[in-house]
Amino acid sequence: MTLHRNLIQGRFEDAAELYCKAGQVQKAMEMFADLHMFDEAKELAARTSSGDSRSEEKVQEIIQKQAAWTEEKNDHATAADMYLIAGQLEKALALVEEHGPPSKLIEVFDVPSNECWKYL
């Protein structure tokens, strides 16, 4: 009951705390991501991470959701940055190629793994 009341009242931090106490950290991160509270979701992931691959996967998933949402809002430069962080090089390149600016291509191709070069 308390969890639902917190959600209805917009007390999302309190709701997240209850999710975590119940062992539902993933649910709390999903809640934040669904509410477009991406920074809170990533902060929670960092706070509760035990270095396991599942936590890292969840963070990457949150970043991808943030990139998609930013793209929907037509903030293509930020979306491209987020896709780069999430390792979605092809999506970042496609956005920059379609929406520019051309100078952003330098950032996309400056990815340490150099995987972008295969798209030329």
C-alpha positions as CSV (number, residue, x, y, z in Angstrom):
1,M,0.0,0.0,0.0
2,T,2.8,2.4,0.9
3,L,4.5,1.8,-2.4
4,H,1.4,2.6,-4.4
5,R,0.7,5.7,-2.3
6,N,4.2,7.0,-2.9
7,L,3.8,6.5,-6.7
8,I,0.5,8.2,-6.8
9,Q,1.8,11.1,-4.8
10,G,4.8,11.5,-7.0
11,R,7.3,10.5,-4.3
12,F,9.4,8.4,-6.6
13,E,12.6,8.5,-4.5
14,D,10.6,7.0,-1.6
15,A,9.0,4.4,-4.0
16,A,12.5,3.5,-5.3
17,E,13.7,3.0,-1.7
18,L,10.8,0.6,-1.0
19,Y,11.5,-1.3,-4.2
20,C,15.2,-1.7,-3.1
21,K,14.3,-2.8,0.4
22,A,12.1,-5.5,-1.2
23,G,15.0,-6.6,-3.4
24,Q,13.5,-5.1,-6.5
25,V,16.3,-2.8,-7.6
26,Q,15.7,-3.5,-11.2
27,K,12.1,-2.5,-10.8
28,A,13.2,0.8,-9.3
29,M,15.5,1.5,-12.2
30,E,12.8,0.7,-14.7
31,M,10.4,3.0,-12.9
32,F,12.9,5.9,-13.1
33,A,13.6,5.1,-16.8
34,D,9.9,4.9,-17.7
35,L,9.5,8.3,-16.0
36,H,12.4,9.7,-18.0
37,M,14.3,10.2,-14.8
38,F,17.4,8.7,-16.3
39,D,20.0,10.4,-14.1
40,E,18.2,8.9,-11.0
41,A,18.1,5.5,-12.7
42,K,21.8,5.6,-13.4
43,E,22.6,6.9,-9.9
44,L,20.6,4.1,-8.4
45,A,22.4,1.5,-10.6
46,A,25.8,2.9,-9.5
47,R,24.8,2.9,-5.8
48,T,23.5,-0.6,-5.8
49,S,25.9,-2.2,-8.3
50,S,27.9,-5.0,-7.1
51,G,30.1,-5.1,-10.2
52,D,28.1,-7.8,-11.8
53,S,27.3,-7.9,-15.5
54,R,23.6,-7.7,-15.0
55,S,23.9,-4.3,-13.4
56,E,26.1,-3.1,-16.3
57,E,23.6,-4.4,-18.8
58,K,20.8,-2.5,-17.0
59,V,22.8,0.7,-17.1
60,Q,23.4,0.3,-20.8
61,E,19.6,-0.4,-21.3
62,I,18.8,2.8,-19.4
63,I,21.2,4.8,-21.6
64,Q,19.7,3.3,-24.7
65,K,16.2,4.3,-23.5
66,Q,17.5,7.8,-22.8
67,A,19.0,8.0,-26.3
68,A,15.8,6.9,-27.9
69,W,13.7,9.4,-25.9
70,T,16.2,12.2,-26.7
71,E,15.9,11.3,-30.4
72,E,12.1,11.4,-30.2
73,K,12.5,14.9,-28.8
74,N,14.6,15.8,-31.9
75,D,17.7,16.5,-29.9
76,H,19.8,14.5,-32.3
77,A,23.2,15.6,-31.1
78,T,22.5,14.5,-27.6
79,A,20.9,11.3,-28.8
80,A,24.0,10.6,-30.9
81,D,26.2,11.1,-27.8
82,M,24.0,8.8,-25.8
83,Y,24.1,6.1,-28.5
84,L,27.9,6.4,-28.5
85,I,28.0,5.9,-24.7
86,A,25.7,2.9,-25.1
87,G,28.0,1.4,-27.8
88,Q,25.4,1.9,-30.5
89,L,27.9,3.3,-33.0
90,E,25.7,2.6,-36.1
91,K,22.8,4.5,-34.6
92,A,25.0,7.4,-33.6
93,L,26.5,7.6,-37.1
94,A,23.1,7.4,-38.8
95,L,21.8,10.3,-36.7
96,V,24.8,12.5,-37.4
97,E,24.8,11.6,-41.0
98,E,21.1,12.6,-41.4
99,H,20.9,15.5,-39.0
100,G,24.5,16.8,-38.7
101,P,26.3,18.8,-37.9
102,P,29.2,17.5,-39.9
103,S,31.7,18.4,-37.2
104,K,29.9,15.8,-35.0
105,L,31.3,13.1,-37.3
106,I,34.7,13.6,-35.8
107,E,33.4,12.7,-32.4
108,V,31.7,9.6,-33.7
109,F,34.8,8.4,-35.5
110,D,36.9,9.2,-32.5
111,V,35.5,6.3,-30.6
112,P,38.4,4.4,-29.0
113,S,37.4,1.0,-30.5
114,N,37.5,2.5,-34.0
115,E,34.6,0.3,-35.0
116,C,33.0,3.2,-36.9
117,W,35.5,2.9,-39.7
118,K,33.8,-0.2,-40.9
119,Y,30.7,1.9,-41.9
120,L,32.6,3.9,-44.5
